[in-house]
Amino acid sequence: MTVQQRNRVIILLAAAAILLTAIVYAYIIPAQDARTEAYNKAQKDPLTHDLGSILPYKSDYMGDAPNISQLLYRLPLADVPVSLELDSEHLWVQVHYEASSSDYKEEKLHQALVYNAAAIFSLIRNVNGVEFSFSDVTYRVARMDLMRNWDISSEELLDPETWKNQLQDRLKRPGFLQNCMDCFEIKE
């Protein structure tokens, strides 16, 4: 191979590398970013939330506060600053949101509350109840009251297909959502 041929090969390889880099930065990375953004947006909505993202936080006992905190950061309403208290005597989880409930559309807030409570009850086996406090209102619900809305155990609810059919799809129905919300004690 002559020097001139070698230089041409080097130039062609350099041009191909520049072209491939341009394709990666112009098309591939933005497409990945768009998919990631769409997934993250879907995680904020109880109707599209990915059950698989919270399954690693399954536990038999509520005493692991960091585990429950991480679970809350992966559920709808995770974009709201939150503090957590565990009532180990009564086995209740108390979630304090640094927001007003009036910041949300009522239906979306109720869907998120039912979804988050069902997730906590299904994943943390010994939790008897959960309290969601906002600056203007507190919602309290006991496991046995909310879980009556399903004819299956909280363990069975964790099957991805069952989760979608029995929880997410049914949350779209106003009658089902109201039945669930009737289980909550609301203090203003």
PENOR-V860333 format. One record per backbone hydrogen bond with DSSP energy under -0.5 kcal/mol. CO is the residue of the C=O (numbers start at 0). NH is the residue of the N-H. E is the energy in kcal/mol with one decimal. If there is no record, write none. Layout:
# PENOR-V860333
co = [CO | CO]
nh = [NH | NH]
e = [E | E]
This chain:
# PENOR-V860333
co = [1 | 2 | 3 | 4 | 5 | 6 | 7 | 8 | 9 | 10 | 11 | 12 | 13 | 14 | 15 | 16 | 17 | 18 | 19 | 20 | 21 | 22 | 22 | 23 | 26 | 27 | 28 | 29 | 30 | 31 | 32 | 33 | 34 | 35 | 36 | 37 | 38 | 40 | 41 | 43 | 44 | 44 | 48 | 49 | 50 | 50 | 53 | 54 | 58 | 60 | 62 | 63 | 64 | 65 | 66 | 67 | 68 | 70 | 71 | 74 | 76 | 80 | 82 | 84 | 84 | 85 | 86 | 86 | 90 | 90 | 91 | 92 | 92 | 93 | 93 | 94 | 94 | 95 | 96 | 98 | 99 | 100 | 104 | 105 | 106 | 107 | 108 | 109 | 110 | 111 | 112 | 113 | 114 | 115 | 116 | 117 | 118 | 119 | 122 | 122 | 123 | 127 | 128 | 129 | 130 | 130 | 131 | 132 | 136 | 137 | 138 | 139 | 140 | 141 | 142 | 144 | 145 | 146 | 152 | 153 | 154 | 155 | 158 | 159 | 160 | 161 | 161 | 162 | 162 | 163 | 166 | 168 | 169 | 171 | 172 | 173 | 174 | 175 | 176 | 177 | 179 | 180 | 183 | 184 | 184 | 185 | 186]
nh = [5 | 6 | 7 | 8 | 9 | 10 | 11 | 12 | 13 | 14 | 15 | 16 | 17 | 18 | 19 | 20 | 21 | 22 | 23 | 24 | 25 | 26 | 27 | 28 | 30 | 31 | 32 | 33 | 34 | 35 | 36 | 37 | 38 | 39 | 40 | 41 | 42 | 43 | 44 | 45 | 47 | 48 | 50 | 52 | 53 | 54 | 56 | 57 | 124 | 63 | 64 | 67 | 68 | 69 | 70 | 71 | 72 | 73 | 74 | 77 | 79 | 97 | 95 | 86 | 93 | 87 | 90 | 91 | 127 | 128 | 86 | 94 | 130 | 84 | 95 | 96 | 132 | 82 | 98 | 134 | 102 | 103 | 108 | 109 | 110 | 111 | 112 | 113 | 114 | 115 | 116 | 117 | 118 | 119 | 120 | 121 | 122 | 123 | 58 | 124 | 126 | 142 | 92 | 140 | 94 | 132 | 138 | 96 | 133 | 186 | 131 | 184 | 129 | 145 | 146 | 147 | 148 | 149 | 156 | 157 | 157 | 158 | 162 | 163 | 164 | 165 | 166 | 166 | 167 | 168 | 170 | 171 | 172 | 173 | 176 | 177 | 178 | 179 | 180 | 181 | 182 | 183 | 185 | 139 | 186 | 187 | 137]
e = [-2.5 | -2.3 | -1.9 | -2.4 | -2.4 | -2.5 | -2.8 | -2.8 | -2.4 | -2.6 | -2.5 | -2.4 | -2.4 | -2.6 | -2.8 | -2.3 | -2.4 | -2.3 | -2.5 | -2.6 | -2.5 | -2.5 | -1.4 | -2.8 | -1.7 | -2.3 | -2.7 | -2.3 | -2.1 | -2.5 | -2.6 | -2.4 | -2.4 | -2.6 | -2.2 | -2.1 | -1.5 | -1.3 | -1.1 | -0.5 | -1.5 | -1.3 | -0.8 | -1.5 | -2.0 | -1.1 | -2.0 | -1.8 | -2.4 | -0.6 | -1.4 | -1.8 | -2.8 | -2.5 | -2.1 | -2.5 | -1.9 | -1.6 | -1.2 | -1.4 | -1.7 | -2.8 | -2.9 | -0.5 | -3.2 | -1.1 | -1.7 | -1.6 | -3.3 | -1.3 | -3.0 | -0.6 | -2.8 | -2.5 | -0.5 | -0.7 | -3.4 | -2.1 | -1.4 | -2.7 | -1.8 | -1.7 | -2.6 | -2.8 | -2.5 | -2.2 | -2.5 | -2.5 | -2.6 | -3.0 | -2.4 | -2.7 | -2.5 | -2.5 | -2.8 | -2.3 | -2.4 | -2.7 | -3.3 | -0.8 | -1.5 | -3.6 | -2.2 | -2.4 | -3.5 | -0.6 | -2.9 | -3.4 | -3.1 | -2.6 | -3.3 | -3.3 | -2.5 | -2.3 | -2.8 | -0.6 | -1.9 | -1.5 | -1.7 | -0.6 | -1.0 | -1.6 | -3.3 | -2.1 | -2.6 | -3.5 | -0.5 | -1.6 | -1.9 | -3.2 | -1.9 | -0.9 | -1.6 | -0.6 | -2.5 | -2.5 | -2.2 | -2.3 | -2.6 | -2.1 | -1.6 | -1.5 | -0.5 | -2.7 | -0.5 | -0.5 | -2.5]
